Amino acid sequence: MTTVSIKDAKNRFTELGRAAENGETITVTRNGKPAFVIAPLGKRGGLDLEAGHRYLTEQGIDGFFGDVPRDFDDPLPEDILLRPLPEK
């Protein structure tokens, strides 16, 4: 890991940017103390479905739930919607 002062980082920004693109992490200091880092971007992408599957397998989970009926999100019939709530 490379360490440079802010002044040096300003003068060598393009060079340090290329180093970060190649996987190097650069610590930038102010008055000898770390202020921030210039680091390569991590792997981009969405969900890691393989990791999720491994986790579920390790936990002994075959799936989240059973089959979802085709009418799952259909509006409820009026007789259910208009029925008064049972008293407690």
Secondary structure, 3 states (H helix, E strand, C coil): CEEEEHHHHHHCHHHHHHHHHCCCCEEEEECCEEEEEECCCCCCCCCCHHHHHHHHHHCCCCCCCCCCCCCCCCCCCHHHHCCCCCCC
